Amino acid sequence: MTGSDVLTILAEVFVAFAGFTGIVATLGQRSEGKWRPVDVIRFRALLEASLAGLVLCVLPFGFHHFAVAEAITWGVCSAILAMYATTFMLRVTRNQVKRRASEDPDFVPGVRVILILLTSLVVPIQALNAAGVGLEHTFSGFLVGLIYLLILCSSMFVLLLRFVRTEAV
């Protein structure tokens, strides 16, 4: 299957992100149950995106083992990724508004803007790949979406680490 090595490596990276999310949750004030709204949003976004990335990396192998044509595999996977990215960004933005995350001094509005812009670029690429327009159901079209999830996970992970707070002794 085209891209199987890349999918395997990315699956391992997404597993690492999911695992490190738990470690980050135990650092600083978070281990004492003092979660601020912005922490909750970042934690959930990181865990959800890393698990979604893992599923999307493994899913093509299932199609492959059921002898589904690669073009159909990449088209279906791109369609799923497009729907996921759209709903993910809507949920995260809604949670930020609902929890008033922008009032937190650690809220970084530029990250939200960049991720919304990336989402608005990636979703059409995935939709075009799913429809077979321009990209004609290619692995590379799907890979663009996985890289987007990797960027999303990386940014949430960095933000969680950046704002780890510890009490002065």
Backbone bond lengths (Angstrom), bond angles and torsions (degrees), N, CA, C in turn:
res aa  C-N    CA-C-N  psi(-1)  N-CA   C-N-CA  omega(-1)  CA-C   N-CA-C  phi
1 M - - - 1.459 - - 1.523 108.53 -
2 T 1.307 115.69 135.35 1.461 121.03 178.42 1.519 110.10 -60.12
3 G 1.313 116.61 131.08 1.461 121.49 174.57 1.506 115.79 79.36
4 S 1.331 117.91 10.98 1.465 119.02 -176.55 1.530 112.47 -62.51
5 D 1.323 117.36 -36.76 1.471 120.19 178.04 1.525 110.72 -65.27
6 V 1.312 116.15 -42.47 1.473 120.98 179.72 1.521 109.87 -64.76
7 L 1.325 117.02 -43.56 1.470 120.79 179.28 1.523 111.25 -61.70
8 T 1.319 116.70 -39.74 1.464 120.82 179.50 1.526 110.79 -64.66
9 I 1.305 116.68 -44.70 1.469 120.68 179.07 1.526 110.46 -64.10
10 L 1.331 117.15 -45.62 1.465 120.26 179.46 1.528 111.30 -63.59
11 A 1.325 117.95 -37.55 1.463 120.86 177.01 1.524 110.17 -59.81
12 E 1.328 116.51 -41.89 1.464 120.53 178.44 1.529 111.20 -64.45
13 V 1.319 116.80 -39.11 1.471 120.46 178.42 1.523 110.15 -65.49
14 F 1.333 117.73 -42.17 1.460 120.49 179.26 1.528 111.47 -66.00
15 V 1.325 117.15 -35.66 1.467 120.73 175.26 1.527 109.60 -63.92
16 A 1.318 116.84 -42.12 1.465 120.50 178.26 1.523 111.11 -61.51
17 F 1.329 117.08 -43.16 1.469 119.75 177.38 1.525 110.87 -60.59
18 A 1.314 117.21 -44.45 1.467 120.06 179.42 1.525 110.72 -62.20
19 G 1.325 116.62 -41.12 1.461 120.10 179.05 1.515 112.81 -66.98
20 F 1.325 116.39 -44.27 1.455 119.57 -179.56 1.526 112.16 -69.12
21 T 1.314 117.24 -21.74 1.458 120.18 176.48 1.527 109.99 -60.51
22 G 1.316 115.95 -41.24 1.462 120.11 177.77 1.515 112.18 -65.27
23 I 1.320 116.33 -38.09 1.467 119.89 178.54 1.525 110.39 -65.70
24 V 1.324 116.25 -43.56 1.465 120.50 179.19 1.523 110.38 -61.53
25 A 1.321 116.10 -35.70 1.465 120.25 -179.00 1.521 112.11 -64.94
26 T 1.328 117.23 -22.60 1.459 119.71 -178.61 1.525 112.89 -91.24
27 L 1.324 117.25 -4.78 1.459 120.02 -178.28 1.519 112.19 -84.70
28 G 1.304 115.71 149.86 1.468 121.58 171.20 1.511 114.06 59.60
29 Q 1.317 116.46 -145.53 1.455 122.68 -176.25 1.519 112.46 -68.89
30 R 1.307 117.04 -19.76 1.463 119.60 -179.81 1.524 110.59 -63.51
31 S 1.328 117.17 -32.53 1.460 120.34 -179.91 1.529 111.16 -67.44
32 E 1.313 116.81 -21.22 1.459 121.66 178.98 1.526 111.66 -93.54
33 G 1.319 117.14 6.03 1.456 120.70 178.75 1.516 114.14 83.60
34 K 1.320 117.60 13.63 1.467 121.83 -178.75 1.523 109.50 -96.36
35 W 1.307 114.77 74.17 1.464 120.49 -178.39 1.512 109.38 -93.72
36 R 1.297 115.44 127.68 1.460 120.33 173.73 1.521 107.82 -88.63
37 P 1.324 118.02 157.52 1.476 119.83 -178.60 1.522 113.48 -53.73
38 V 1.311 117.56 -40.43 1.460 120.29 -178.89 1.528 110.80 -66.16
39 D 1.336 117.42 -33.84 1.463 121.09 176.50 1.523 111.00 -66.15
40 V 1.329 116.12 -44.09 1.463 121.34 -179.47 1.527 110.17 -60.61
41 I 1.325 116.34 -44.75 1.464 121.11 -179.14 1.528 110.47 -63.41
42 R 1.307 117.42 -45.87 1.468 120.99 -179.70 1.524 111.18 -64.68
43 F 1.324 116.17 -43.91 1.458 120.93 -179.59 1.526 110.83 -60.68
44 R 1.319 116.06 -49.90 1.469 120.45 -179.75 1.527 111.38 -63.35
45 A 1.332 116.36 -42.54 1.468 120.08 -179.93 1.526 110.55 -62.24
46 L 1.312 116.71 -44.12 1.464 120.69 -179.63 1.521 111.19 -64.87
47 L 1.314 117.00 -47.02 1.464 119.97 -178.81 1.525 110.86 -64.61
48 E 1.317 116.71 -45.39 1.466 120.25 -178.76 1.528 111.80 -65.09
49 A 1.321 116.99 -46.11 1.467 120.00 -178.40 1.521 111.64 -66.26
50 S 1.332 117.64 -36.97 1.465 119.21 179.77 1.527 110.76 -69.53
51 L 1.319 117.56 -38.33 1.464 119.51 177.85 1.529 111.12 -70.59
52 A 1.324 117.02 -37.81 1.468 120.36 175.96 1.526 110.19 -63.42
53 G 1.322 116.68 -42.52 1.459 120.41 177.16 1.514 111.61 -60.14
54 L 1.329 116.39 -41.78 1.464 120.52 177.75 1.527 110.80 -61.29
55 V 1.316 116.99 -48.37 1.467 120.62 -179.84 1.527 110.60 -60.99
56 L 1.331 116.25 -43.09 1.462 119.54 -178.91 1.531 112.60 -69.33
57 C 1.321 117.86 -23.34 1.473 120.60 175.02 1.520 111.52 -78.76
58 V 1.315 117.49 -31.42 1.461 121.73 -177.10 1.533 111.38 -87.02
59 L 1.315 117.02 -31.32 1.464 121.93 -176.64 1.537 114.26 -52.46
60 P 1.338 119.56 -44.97 1.470 118.82 179.55 1.523 113.96 -59.59
61 F 1.324 117.41 -29.00 1.461 119.70 178.01 1.533 110.86 -66.02
62 G 1.324 115.98 -36.73 1.464 120.01 176.04 1.517 111.08 -62.65
63 F 1.330 116.35 -46.31 1.464 119.95 177.01 1.532 110.68 -59.29
64 H 1.329 115.09 -43.56 1.468 120.19 -178.39 1.527 111.35 -60.32
65 H 1.320 116.61 -42.73 1.458 120.10 -176.94 1.526 112.60 -74.53
66 F 1.326 116.80 -14.96 1.461 120.13 172.76 1.530 111.23 -97.96
67 A 1.330 115.73 15.52 1.472 123.71 175.56 1.531 113.25 59.60
68 V 1.328 116.79 34.23 1.456 121.17 174.71 1.532 107.23 -79.85
69 A 1.318 116.69 138.00 1.464 121.00 179.92 1.522 110.68 -58.74
70 E 1.324 116.20 144.33 1.467 120.39 -178.19 1.518 112.14 -59.04
71 A 1.318 117.90 -39.02 1.464 120.35 179.91 1.523 110.84 -59.83
72 I 1.312 116.87 -41.29 1.472 120.26 178.04 1.519 109.89 -68.67
73 T 1.316 116.76 -41.26 1.473 121.17 178.97 1.517 110.89 -56.77
74 W 1.336 117.07 -51.58 1.466 120.03 -177.16 1.523 111.13 -68.57
75 G 1.321 117.31 -34.31 1.459 120.12 177.89 1.519 111.88 -65.66
76 V 1.316 116.50 -47.30 1.469 120.86 -179.78 1.530 110.54 -66.02
77 C 1.314 116.83 -44.55 1.474 120.18 179.93 1.527 110.97 -63.21
78 S 1.318 117.72 -38.84 1.464 120.59 177.44 1.522 110.91 -66.11
79 A 1.330 116.99 -38.47 1.470 120.15 177.98 1.530 110.60 -63.35
80 I 1.320 116.28 -43.63 1.464 120.79 178.23 1.525 110.31 -62.84
81 L 1.330 116.61 -43.87 1.461 120.73 -179.83 1.533 110.97 -63.85
82 A 1.322 117.37 -40.16 1.470 120.85 178.67 1.524 110.79 -62.24
83 M 1.334 116.41 -44.86 1.469 119.74 178.99 1.529 110.80 -65.29
84 Y 1.330 116.06 -42.33 1.462 119.33 179.62 1.526 111.28 -62.49
85 A 1.326 117.56 -48.24 1.471 120.86 -177.55 1.530 111.10 -60.35
86 T 1.322 116.20 -40.12 1.466 120.06 179.55 1.525 110.82 -64.64
87 T 1.320 116.80 -51.09 1.467 119.34 -178.15 1.525 111.44 -67.94
88 F 1.320 116.73 -35.44 1.465 120.12 178.70 1.526 110.84 -60.24
89 M 1.326 116.45 -50.62 1.463 119.38 -176.82 1.527 110.95 -65.93
90 L 1.314 117.61 -37.06 1.468 120.23 176.89 1.531 111.10 -63.70
91 R 1.339 116.95 -43.32 1.472 120.70 179.39 1.522 111.85 -64.74
92 V 1.324 116.58 -45.01 1.462 120.03 -178.62 1.532 110.34 -63.59
93 T 1.313 116.53 -44.64 1.464 119.86 179.52 1.530 110.57 -63.70
94 R 1.326 116.51 -42.90 1.470 120.06 178.61 1.529 110.67 -62.17
95 N 1.336 117.65 -41.83 1.461 121.10 178.19 1.523 111.59 -64.45
96 Q 1.332 116.86 -37.13 1.461 119.72 178.46 1.526 110.47 -63.84
97 V 1.307 116.47 -41.37 1.464 120.18 179.06 1.521 109.87 -69.74
98 K 1.322 117.03 -46.57 1.466 122.43 -178.11 1.527 112.21 -60.66
99 R 1.301 116.67 -41.38 1.469 121.29 -178.04 1.526 113.16 -91.01
100 R 1.328 115.59 3.68 1.472 121.50 -179.86 1.529 111.71 54.08
101 A 1.298 115.27 43.44 1.462 120.96 -177.41 1.521 111.73 -63.16
102 S 1.328 117.63 -29.13 1.469 120.13 -177.79 1.523 112.03 -67.14
103 E 1.330 117.92 -15.44 1.461 121.05 177.66 1.530 111.98 -81.97
104 D 1.323 116.92 -13.92 1.461 121.89 179.68 1.526 109.08 -73.42
105 P 1.332 118.15 135.12 1.467 119.90 179.97 1.530 113.34 -63.29
106 D 1.332 117.65 -20.77 1.464 121.00 179.39 1.523 113.26 -90.58
107 F 1.327 117.26 1.10 1.462 120.58 178.21 1.526 109.01 -70.40
108 V 1.321 116.41 132.90 1.462 121.74 -179.00 1.539 107.87 -115.32
109 P 1.339 117.40 95.69 1.470 119.18 -175.26 1.522 113.46 -63.50
110 G 1.314 117.72 -28.20 1.456 120.71 179.69 1.518 112.59 -62.05
111 V 1.326 116.86 -34.11 1.458 120.53 179.41 1.526 109.61 -66.11
112 R 1.332 116.27 -42.46 1.468 119.15 178.98 1.520 110.38 -62.04
113 V 1.317 117.05 -43.23 1.469 120.93 179.95 1.523 110.61 -61.66
114 I 1.328 116.51 -45.58 1.467 120.40 -179.53 1.524 110.87 -63.29
115 L 1.336 117.32 -43.69 1.458 119.97 -179.44 1.529 111.98 -67.29
116 I 1.314 117.89 -35.56 1.471 120.69 176.11 1.526 109.89 -66.63
117 L 1.333 116.91 -41.23 1.464 119.78 177.20 1.532 111.25 -63.98
118 L 1.323 116.56 -43.87 1.466 119.89 177.58 1.530 111.07 -61.17
119 T 1.328 115.83 -42.35 1.460 119.96 178.74 1.520 110.72 -61.88
120 S 1.339 115.86 -41.25 1.468 119.32 -179.15 1.530 112.12 -69.24
121 L 1.314 117.58 -17.50 1.466 121.07 173.75 1.529 111.84 -89.48
122 V 1.321 116.29 -40.80 1.458 121.37 -174.19 1.531 111.68 -73.06
123 V 1.319 117.55 -40.62 1.468 119.96 -177.57 1.532 111.95 -59.22
124 P 1.336 119.53 -47.40 1.475 117.66 176.80 1.534 113.24 -62.99
125 I 1.322 117.47 -35.78 1.464 119.88 177.76 1.529 109.86 -62.51
126 Q 1.325 115.76 -43.74 1.461 119.67 178.70 1.528 111.06 -66.04
127 A 1.318 116.50 -39.87 1.476 120.04 178.83 1.528 110.90 -64.38
128 L 1.331 116.73 -41.50 1.465 120.21 177.81 1.524 111.23 -64.71
129 N 1.326 116.22 -40.73 1.463 119.71 177.80 1.526 110.34 -65.89
130 A 1.323 116.92 -39.15 1.464 120.49 178.70 1.523 111.19 -65.16
131 A 1.332 116.25 -38.34 1.464 121.05 -179.31 1.527 112.08 -80.55
132 G 1.308 117.27 -14.64 1.460 120.74 -178.68 1.514 113.07 78.60
133 V 1.315 115.56 24.77 1.469 120.66 -179.93 1.525 108.39 -99.89
134 G 1.305 117.19 121.27 1.462 121.18 178.36 1.515 112.96 79.53
135 L 1.310 117.24 -58.50 1.465 120.75 -177.10 1.525 112.40 -88.91
136 E 1.311 117.36 -17.08 1.462 123.19 176.18 1.524 113.60 51.98
137 H 1.302 117.79 51.52 1.468 124.24 175.10 1.531 112.27 55.29
138 T 1.308 117.77 58.87 1.459 120.40 -176.63 1.522 112.15 -103.40
139 F 1.312 115.00 156.12 1.462 120.48 173.64 1.520 109.96 -62.70
140 S 1.323 117.51 -40.48 1.468 120.30 -177.63 1.523 111.47 -61.92
141 G 1.320 117.96 -35.29 1.460 120.37 175.85 1.517 111.07 -63.39
142 F 1.317 116.59 -43.35 1.465 121.99 177.26 1.521 111.04 -66.26
143 L 1.329 116.25 -38.70 1.462 121.33 -179.91 1.533 111.66 -59.70
144 V 1.314 117.29 -34.69 1.470 120.81 176.49 1.525 109.74 -56.34
145 G 1.315 117.36 -42.53 1.458 121.49 178.88 1.516 112.77 -66.67
146 L 1.327 116.70 -39.11 1.462 119.41 178.09 1.528 111.39 -66.89
147 I 1.314 116.45 -36.92 1.467 119.96 176.61 1.526 109.89 -65.29
148 Y 1.313 116.91 -38.03 1.475 121.21 174.77 1.534 109.84 -57.69
149 L 1.341 117.40 -46.72 1.467 119.75 178.70 1.522 111.16 -63.22
150 L 1.316 116.62 -35.98 1.460 120.90 177.59 1.529 110.66 -64.66
151 I 1.316 117.56 -42.51 1.471 121.66 176.95 1.522 110.00 -63.83
152 L 1.317 116.42 -41.88 1.461 121.09 179.53 1.530 109.96 -61.44
153 C 1.318 116.95 -48.69 1.468 120.86 179.07 1.524 111.04 -61.68
154 S 1.316 116.32 -43.42 1.468 120.20 -178.99 1.516 111.02 -61.93
155 S 1.318 117.33 -43.74 1.464 119.73 -178.18 1.529 111.17 -66.63
156 M 1.340 117.57 -40.84 1.468 120.09 178.29 1.525 110.59 -66.04
157 F 1.325 116.81 -38.64 1.459 120.73 179.77 1.525 110.91 -64.84
158 V 1.319 116.44 -44.95 1.473 120.65 178.70 1.521 110.19 -62.56
159 L 1.323 117.43 -42.15 1.464 120.03 179.57 1.526 111.57 -65.73
160 L 1.311 117.52 -38.71 1.468 119.44 176.49 1.521 111.02 -64.19
161 L 1.318 117.53 -42.71 1.468 120.29 179.97 1.522 111.47 -70.43
162 R 1.312 116.43 -37.67 1.461 120.60 -176.83 1.525 111.47 -61.97
163 F 1.302 116.13 -35.26 1.455 118.83 -174.38 1.519 113.51 -107.58
164 V 1.342 116.68 26.56 1.458 119.64 173.12 1.523 107.63 -68.67
165 R 1.297 115.09 127.18 1.460 120.17 -177.89 1.535 108.71 -111.58
166 T 1.295 114.94 138.31 1.457 119.63 174.67 1.513 108.13 -126.55
167 E 1.299 114.85 146.98 1.467 120.41 179.02 1.522 109.99 -74.68
168 A 1.311 116.22 140.90 1.461 120.45 176.43 1.528 109.00 -70.97
169 V 1.326 115.73 139.11 1.477 120.55 -177.64 1.502 109.64 -84.78
